[in-house]
Amino acid sequence: MASQPDRPIFIIGCPRSGTTLLQLMLHSHQRIAIPTETRFLLQAYNSRRSFGDLRDPANRRALAEWITGRKETKFGDLGLDPREVVEEIVAGPPTMGSALGIVFRAYARKYGKPRWGDKRPSYFKHVDVLRRLWPDAQFVHLIRDGRDCVASLKEMPWYTGSVYHAISAWREAIDYGRKHARTLGPDSYYELQYERLVADPAAELAELCRFLGEEFDPQMTEPQEIARLTVPPKKTWHERTQDAVTTERVRSWEHRLEPWEIALAETVLGSRLRAYGYELSGEGGRPSPGHLARYARVALRRRNIRCKRLIRDRIIRYREPGPVACLLGQPEYDVAASA
């Protein structure tokens, strides 16, 4: 099977759909390195005008120091030498995608692996941005029963949204996924379901590896080994990743959601749930007009925010100081990129 070492891999999906588990599975592959969530990719892209024309080495240095020097970027979690990364970015190709790619490539190099990726659930809303930075990227969308995602989000110490927001988030992830499937095609976009993944990890991961152009690595089925080394103890919501893969959380929404929450989720998400084989329980009957109205207001507010983001980005694109697409791997930059 021909490998594709220059194609980044991005894991996307609704929050609490199992993306951390999938990240650990892929990171367990002998050729693929995917870190825990970083906080600099989208932030750097959205701030690209402030760094100026990256053909100026001084501007590349400013960008590199912004990535490596701010606690908010989570760069420190990668275990890389910030000085070495700064100098590699300065010596590298003059685009935003190249600078960011150098960081992830350095992370993969740390583990002796040729391919890199990144994981952040909200990336499903920013695939257009990721494609601008890395036109050949591959996207893996993990889908889980929306009711389980909602139930899990409710219990997260970091989640500040309501049940209405959680239901909206799953619906958005599914709708974005349908769009990505149409526009990206089978070579760049792949879906798998959490329930099938945990029920038969070897079979599902073997299919995923075929999509990625990689040989299946049996070590991927035991992500708990690497989870014990890489998942910080403070992230208690990921503690189950340190145990063997199990199906025990499938359909856990049945005892974690209130009847009215089940009714609202099944009413709003019904057709999408059925499309992925999730049976509706009918529990709770018809949601009240009040709950439906509150959900509609939240969904509209979230849609307006998305529209404003898209408009803002389109305006910035007209005023970009230079190209953003990654140039790593191109012959004219081979020497500089390896400096």
N, C-alpha and C positions, 0 to 999 in steps of 0.2 A: 504493500500500500504506500503510495507516495505521500510523504509528509509535506506540510505547508508551514515552514518555520517563520515566515514573515507575516503571517496573518494573525492579528490580535484576536483574542476570544473574550467576549463580554457576556456575563451572566446577568439576565434581567428577569423581572417578575414582580408581582405584588409583594409588598413587605410581608414577612412571616409565611412565605410560600415554600421555604426550604432552600433558599439560595445559598445560605452559609454552608449547609450540608453539601450542596453541589460544588461549591467553591473548594471545599476540602477534598472532595472526590477527585476533582480535576487537578488540584495541587498535588495529589498523591501520585499522579501519573509521572513516569520517569522523564518525560519530555516537556511538561507543562508546569509553569509556575504562576499561581494566581494568589495575590495577597489578600488579607482581610481588607475591609473597606478603607479606601483612601479618601481624602477630602481636598484634593487639589485639582483634579482634572477639569470638572465643570467650572470651578471657581477661576482657574487660570484662563480658560476659554472666554468666560464672561468678562474678564478684566483685560482682554488682549489689547485693547486700545491704549491702556495705561502703560504698557511695556514698550510701545512704539515699534518701529521697523526692526525686526529681528535680524536683518542683514548687518546691523551694527552689533559687533561683539559685546559692547557695553550693555546693550539692551538685553542680550541673551544672558549676560551675567546677572542683571537685575532680576530677570525672570527666574533663573536658577536659584538665586539666593532667596527669592520669595517662596519658592517651592520647598526648599530645604530648611529654611530658617524659622518658619512660622509653626507654632505648636498646633494651630488649627488644621494644618494640612495633613496631619498624621504621618508625615514623612518619617518621623522617628521610629514608628512601628515597623518600618521596612528593614531596619538593621543595616543600613548602608552608610558609607562614609560620605558625609555631605560635601566635603571639599573635593573628593574625587568626582562626585556627580556634577558639581558645579563646573569643574573644568571640562568634563566630557560634554556638557551642554554647550559651553562656550565654544568648544572646538567642533561642535556638530553642525548639522544643516540648519539654516536660518528660518525655521518655521515652528509654530506652536506644536503641531503634531509630532515633529521630530524631537523637540525638547522633552515633551511628556513621555514619548516612546523611549527615550534614553533612560529615564528613571525606571520604567517597568522592565526594560531590557537588562538594566543593571541588577534588578531584583532577581530576574530569571538566571542571570549569569552567576549570582551568588550560590544558586543551587545546582549549577552546572547544567541548566536546561536551555534549549533553544527557543522555546515558545513562551509567550507571556500573555496574560489576560488581566481582567479586572472585574470586580463584582460590586454592584450597588443596585438594589431593587429599582430605585427611581430612574435608572438609566432607560427604562422602557419609554419614558417621555422624551428622551434626548437622543434617540438613535440617529436622527438627522445630523446632530452635532458630531456624534462619534464617527459617522460616515464621512463627514467633512474632514475630520482629523486623520482618519484611517479608512480610506475608500474600500479597502479589501477586507475589512473586519468581518468576523463571523459572530453571530448573536445566538445565544442559547436561552430560550424563554422557558422557565420552569413554571408550570401551572399547578395550583393546588385548589381543592374545593374552596370556593369563596367563603363558605360559612366557617370553615376551619381558620382561614386567614383572619376573618373578622373576630372570631373568638380569641385567637392568639394576640391580635393587636390590642384588644381590650386589656389584656393582662400585662402588657409591657410597661416597665417603669418609665421609659422614655417617650411613650406615646401620649400625645396631648390632644389628639383629635377625639371625635365622638364616634359612635357606632355608624352614624350617617356618613361620616368621612371615610370610615373603613370600608363600608359597602361601596361607596363611590370609587375608592382606590382600586378595588378588585375589578369593578366594571371597566374602569379606564384601562387597566392593564390588559384585559381581554380585548377591548376594542382597538387599542394600539397594536396588540399582537396581530389581529386580523389585518390591519393595515400593513404592518411590516411583512407579513407573509405574502401579500400581493405585490408589494413594491421591491422587496429584496430578493425573493426567489429562493429555491431550495438549496442553493449553494452557499447562501449567506445567513439564512434564518432557519432555526430548528426549534421545535417545541417538544417538550416531554412533560409528563405529569408526575407529580410528587408521589401519588399513590402507587403508580406502577414502578417508580424508581425504588421505593423502599420495599416493595413486595418482591422484586426480582432485580436487584442492583446489577448483577453481571450482564443480564440480557439487555437492560436499558442502556447501560454504559457502553456496551459493545456497539450498539446502534449509534450512540452519540459519537463514539470514536470514529465510526465510518464517516459520519458527517464532517468531522474535523480533519479527516485525512490522516488519522493516527492509528497505530496498532493498539488494541485493547490491552490495558495493563491490569492484571488481577488485583494489584495493590489498591486500586481505586475503590474496591468494595469494602475496604477497611479504613475509612476516613478517620475513625476514632484514634488511630495511632498518631496521625499528624495533628489532630485536634488537641490532643493532650500537650503538644509542644507549642502550638501557635495560638490557641484561643485563650485570651486573658481571663483569669479567674473572676475579675470584676464584671465580666459580661455573663452574668448568671443565666440570662435568657438563652444562652447557647450551651449550657452545661450538658444537654442531652447529646450533643455532637461528640462527646467523649465516651459515649457508650456505643455498642454495636448498632448497626442500622436496624430499625424496627418499624413495624406497622402500627404500634400501639396508639399513635396520635391520629390515625385516620378516623374520620367521623367523630372526633372528640367534641365537635360542636354540639352534639346531641345533649351533652350535660354541662356545657359551658356557656350556652346562650339562653337567654330568656325566651319564652314562647313568642312574645311580640317581636323580638329581634329576628327569630327564625322566620316568622311570617313576613316581615319587611324584606329580609334578604331574599327569600324565595320569590316574592312578588316582583321585586326590582331586577333580580338576577336570573330569574327562572329560565328563560330561553338560552341564556349563555351557560348556565349550569348543565342543562340537559344536553347541550351541544357537545359537552365533554364527558357525557355519561354519568353525571351526578344526579341521582334520583332525588326528587322533591318529597319531603315528608308530609307537607300539608299541615304541619303542626302550627297552632296559633291562629288558623283561619285567615281571614282577610285583615291586613293591617288597618289601623284607624286612619281616618282622613288627616288627623294631626301629624301622625308619623310620616305619612306620605308627603305631606306639605313641607315638613322640616327637611326630609331627604331632598325634595326638589329644590329647595332654597340652597342647600349645601352643594348639590351637584351643579347648579347654575353658577354659584360663586366660584367653584373650582374651575369650571369651564372658562369663565371670564379671566381668571388668573392665567390660565394656559394661553388664551388668545393674546393677552397683553405681553406675555413672555415671547411669543412667536413674533409679534410685531416689533418688539424692542430688538430682538436679534436680527431681524431683516434690515432694520434701519442701521444697526451697527455694521452689518456686512458691507453696506455701501461705503463705509468709511474705514474699513480695515487698512492698517498700515502695510499689509503684505499678505501673501498666501499662508494658509494654515495647514495644508495637507502634509502628512509625514513624508520625508524624503529619505529616511533610513533605508539602506540596502541599494540605493542607486549608485552606480559605479563612481560618479564624480565625488561622492561623499564617503566612500569606503575608508579612506585613510583618516579623514577628519573624525569620522564617527568612532573609530577604534583608538583615537588618541588618548 
